[in-house]
Amino acid sequence: MKVTLVFSDWRQIGIGPSIYNTELGFALSLGDLHSGTTFHGELTLPDNLDIEAEIQEAMKRDRAYPVFDIIAEVKPRKRRNHNERV
């Protein structure tokens, strides 16, 4: 399924729902993952960025992980010919 991934937030295990407006959240957002960053694909990350390493490092160093909203692309409906029966 083709999707658009929209980066939403940084969170830290055991610290509540969001660390985006904290010093750590600000520092993490200086990288490729910040509010509004989008990727298009099939649930894969782009090869030209080191996103996986960035996520792994944040998890190891700070126990922080990114959160994405997934917006599926809706296929247009096939239009019926006016002579077709329902």
C-alpha positions as CSV (number, residue, x, y, z in Angstrom):
1,M,0.0,0.0,0.0
2,K,1.3,3.4,-0.9
3,V,1.4,5.8,2.0
4,T,2.6,9.2,3.1
5,L,4.5,9.2,6.4
6,V,4.2,12.6,8.2
7,F,6.6,13.0,11.1
8,S,4.5,13.9,14.2
9,D,6.5,13.9,17.4
10,W,9.5,12.7,19.4
11,R,8.5,10.7,22.5
12,Q,10.6,9.3,25.3
13,I,9.9,6.1,27.2
14,G,8.5,6.8,30.6
15,I,8.3,10.6,30.2
16,G,4.8,11.1,28.9
17,P,3.2,11.6,25.5
18,S,5.7,14.2,24.0
19,I,9.1,15.6,24.4
20,Y,8.9,17.8,21.3
21,N,8.9,21.1,23.3
22,T,11.7,20.1,25.6
23,E,15.5,20.7,25.2
24,L,16.0,17.1,24.1
25,G,13.0,17.2,21.7
26,F,14.4,20.4,20.2
27,A,17.9,18.8,19.7
28,L,16.4,15.7,18.1
29,S,14.3,17.9,15.8
30,L,17.4,19.5,14.3
31,G,18.0,16.4,12.3
32,D,16.0,15.1,9.4
33,L,13.0,14.3,11.6
34,H,11.0,17.4,12.5
35,S,7.4,18.4,12.5
36,G,5.9,18.2,9.0
37,T,8.7,16.1,7.5
38,T,7.0,13.7,5.0
39,F,8.0,10.6,3.1
40,H,6.1,8.8,0.4
41,G,6.5,5.1,-0.1
42,E,5.3,1.7,0.8
43,L,6.2,1.8,4.5
44,T,9.9,2.1,3.7
45,L,12.3,4.8,4.6
46,P,14.2,6.7,1.9
47,D,17.7,5.3,1.2
48,N,19.3,8.7,0.8
49,L,18.9,9.6,4.5
50,D,20.3,7.8,7.5
51,I,16.9,7.8,9.3
52,E,17.2,4.2,10.6
53,A,20.6,5.0,12.3
54,E,19.1,8.3,13.7
55,I,16.2,6.4,15.2
56,Q,18.5,3.7,16.6
57,E,20.9,6.2,18.1
58,A,18.0,8.2,19.7
59,M,16.6,4.9,21.2
60,K,20.1,3.8,22.6
61,R,21.2,7.3,23.8
62,D,18.0,8.8,25.0
63,R,15.2,6.2,24.9
64,A,13.4,8.5,22.5
65,Y,11.5,7.4,19.4
66,P,9.8,9.1,16.6
67,V,6.0,8.9,16.0
68,F,4.5,9.1,12.5
69,D,1.0,9.6,11.2
70,I,0.3,7.4,8.2
71,I,-2.0,8.8,5.5
72,A,-3.0,6.1,3.0
73,E,-3.4,7.2,-0.6
74,V,-7.0,6.5,-1.7
75,K,-7.4,5.0,-5.1
76,P,-9.9,6.8,-7.2
77,R,-13.1,4.9,-7.9
78,K,-13.6,3.5,-11.4
79,R,-16.4,5.5,-13.0
80,R,-19.2,3.5,-14.3
81,N,-20.6,3.8,-17.8
82,H,-24.1,5.2,-17.8
83,N,-25.2,1.9,-19.5
84,E,-23.8,-0.3,-16.7
85,R,-26.3,-1.8,-14.2
86,V,-25.7,-1.5,-10.5
